[in-house]
């Protein structure tokens, strides 16, 4: 759940509709549930249309944003912050959705958005 919340924040930073992400669980013995989950997600994505469409992001801008995200999540600063946050959850043993969401927002929202913006600026500088 920590990773899902983190990805939600990344999507928000680059203005991609967070409905494009789903994390659900179904065991191998729950085939009907699995089919239901996949069908619902597929229908949701079809309703949103191609990536960038509902968000109003042109293909070149979308590619640039996704490249910046890729570089940002590899940065030592972000990886260290994420590791510290996961250590906090292991020690506190509180994995409730509300606590995870609050801590991810508190500890990671600002830094990941700043790092993505930094990477976008650096990429634009290299293009010029």
PyMOL commands that set and color helices and strands:
alter all, ss='L'
color gray80, all
select helices_A, chain A and resi 2-13+18-20+31-48+59-73+76-92+97-127
alter helices_A, ss='H'
color red, helices_A
deselect
rebuild
show_as cartoon
